[in-house]
Amino acid sequence: MPERLLAPEGRRADIGEFVHGGATLVYEDFGTGAKPIVLLHGIGMGRSVYVDLTDRLSGRIIGLDLPGFGEAPEPRRTLTMERHADLVAAFLRDRGITDAVALGHSMGCQIAAELAARHPDVVSALVLAGPTVNTAARSIRAQAGYLLIDIMGERPLVLWRGAREYLRGGPHLIRKMRAMIVHEAQQAYARVRIPVLVVRGQRDPVAPMTWCREIVDAIPGARFEEIPDHGHGTLISDSGATAEKIRAFVEGL
């Protein structure tokens, strides 16, 4: 049975596994209210990295471990961003959810965009934090270099959580990163037609300002916020400023 990782003490959580199309995700669903926030983590991560953020949010929150990350078992085949979105959509339909706010971080933004483009019946808005992959740097070497630059300036808590989750990501991490990099995210962003908030840390080399602006320009009515003195891990630690932006966005839907 998966662990309780995100729900604060005193808040009942539904925790389990969902299997669809030969892949398994782990979910932790707690809180109540419309427009549940569904957390989609980045490459090598898992739902546990959101513990600081979920302490600052209210309403219904659903944290996911995508296949082969966190507590979710390794799939038989590495999932594309599109197949990840299909799996998440099947999970949301199974739970009767039609108005999710998909909150993606890093690679999770690509999955969130595909979710909105391919399955608009289950999602009502997107929050894209530190979106990947910059069209000007679509290679494992470039992305790894950006991550290294970002890590050098990150807080110890981000380093510890990230290292733990990358180790749990298993021996197929390069294959998973390749699936992330070959995905042409700009095509998915161009098909999104729901409210969107794009957030980046001021010091984030993985999601440069030019790329974030390209995304905002591609999505009608999209909003942009920059968090001062933060890097790529703006949702992982010291997330108060980001949580405030997310709360205001969701309350305004």
N, C-alpha and C positions, 0 to 999 in steps of 0.2 A: 504493500500500500504506500503510495507517495506520501511524503512528509508535508506537514503544515509549515509553510515558509513565509507567507505574506500576511495572512489574516491576523490582526492584533488580538491579544487575549480578550476574551469576552465576546468576540464576533464569530458566530457560527460559520464554518466553511465547508463547502461541498468539494471534496478532493477525489480525483480519480483519473482513469485513463479513457481515452476515446480512440477507437480503431476504425479506420476507413481506408479502403483501397490499398491495404497491405502496410499502412503506416500508422504509428501510434503517437498521439500527443498526450501530455499530462496537463491537467487543468486544476486550478484552485479558484473557486467561485465563492465570493462572500459579499455581504452587504445587500442592500435593496435599492430599488428605484429604476426608473426608465433610463434609457441610453447607457447601458453598462459600458465601462471602459475596459477594452480588451487589450492586454499588454503583449506586444510582439517583440521579442528580444532580438539582439544582433548576433552576428556570427560568433560562434564559440561561447555564447552566453546562455542564460536560462532565466526563469522567472525570479530566482532568488536575488538577482541584482537590483530588483525594483523595490526592495524592502523600505528604503528611505523614502521613496516617492509615495508608496501606498500609505505610509503613515500620515501623509499630508493631504490625501484625497478622501472624499466621502462618496456615498452612493454605492452602487454595485460595481465591483471590480473583479475581473477574471484574468488571472495570470496563467500564461501557457508556457510549457516546455515543448518546443517543437521537436520533431523526430530526430533522435541522435544528439540531443542537447539536454542539459540538466538531468532530470530523472527519466526522460523519455528514452525508450530503447532505440538502438540503431536500426534504421529501416533496411530492407533488403537492397534497395537502390537509393542513391542520393537524390533527394527531391529538388526539382527546379523551383524557382520562385512561384511559378504558376501553380504547380502541384501543391506547394505549401498553402497557397491561397484557397485552392479547392478543398483541402483538408480542413482549414479553419472555417470555411463557409459551411461545410457539412456538419461540423461540430456546432456551429451557431444555430443552424436549422434544427438540429437534433434537440437543442435546448429551447426552441421556440423563440429565438431572438431575431428581431427584424430591424433593430435600431441601434446597433452597436457603434460605439466610437472606437475605432481601431487606432491604438496608439503604438506606433512603431518607432524603434530606435535602431539606427544604422541599417543593417540588412532588413530589419523588421519593417522599415519604411517601404522597401520594395515589395514585400509581401502585402502590406496594407494597401498599397496602390493597386496591385493586382486584384486584391479582394474587392475594392471599390469598382474597378473596371470590369471585372468578370462576374461579380455577384452583388449587384447594387441592391438586391432585395434583403440583404442581411446587415448592411452597414449604412449609417446615416451621416457620419463625419469622420475625418481623419486628423490625427496629430502626427506629424512627421518630424522626429527629433534627430538631428545629425544624419540626414538622408544620404545614402550611397546609391549607386556608384557614379562618381563624377565622370562624365563622358570624356573628359580630357585625360583621364588616368585609369583606363580600364585594363589593368594587369595586376597579377598577384604581387609583383615586385613593387609597383607604385603604391598599392593599397597597404602592403606590409610596411613600407617606408613611412607612409603617413601615420600609421598606427604607432610605429616606434617613436616618431617625433611627438605625438600626442601623449604617449605613456610617460615620456621623460618629464612632462610638466604636470602629471596628474597627482592627485592626493593618494596617500598610502592605502586608504580604504578601497579606492577604485582599483588599484594595482592588485590588492589581495583578492577581491571578489573576481576580478577578471582572470587572474592566474588560476584560481580554483575552477572556474567554469571552463576555461580553455582546456584544462587537463581532463575534465569530464567529457569534453567534446569528442574524445576518442581519436583513433588513428586515422580517421578519414577527413580530418579538418581541411587539408589542402583540396580535396575533392569537393567539399562543401563550399570552400571559398571560390573555387572555379565556377561552380553553379551560380554563385552570387555575381561574379564579375561578368560572365557572358550574358547575363540578363540585361536587356536594353530598357532600363527603367524609364527613360524619357518617353517611350511609347506608351507605357502604362499611365504615367502622370498626365499625358495629353488626353486620356480618355476619362479622367475623373471629373465628375459633375456634381459633387457634394461639397459642403463646407470643409475647408482645409486650413489647418494652422501649421506652418513650417517654423521650426525652432532650431537654432544653432547656438553653440557656445562660441563666444567671441574668439577663442583661441583654437578652434577646431580645424585642423588641417585636412581631416577626412571629408568634411562637408564644407568646402570653401564657399565664400559669399557668392561668387559667380554662379556656382551650381545651384545654390539655394534660390537665387533670383531667377534662374532659368526655370526651376520647378514652379515658383510662384507665378511667373509669367504664363506658364503652360496651363494653369488651372484657373478658370474664371472665378474671381472673387476671393482667391486664396490670401490668407494673412501671413505676415512674417514677423517674428520676434527674435531678437538676439539677446543672449544672456551674458552680461559682462563677466570677465574673469573666470570663464569656464571653458573646458575643452570638449572632447567628444563624449565624455562621461557625465554630461550635465544632468542626466536622470538618475545616475547611480549614487552620487553622494552630494551633500549640500544642495539638495534639489528644491529648496524652498522657492526660489525665484521662478523656476520652471513650473513647479506645481501651481503657483499663483496664476501664471499665464494659462495653463491648462484649465484650471477651475473657471476662470473668466470666460474662456472660449466655450466650454461645455454649457455653462449657465446661460450663455447667449444664444444657444441653438434653438 
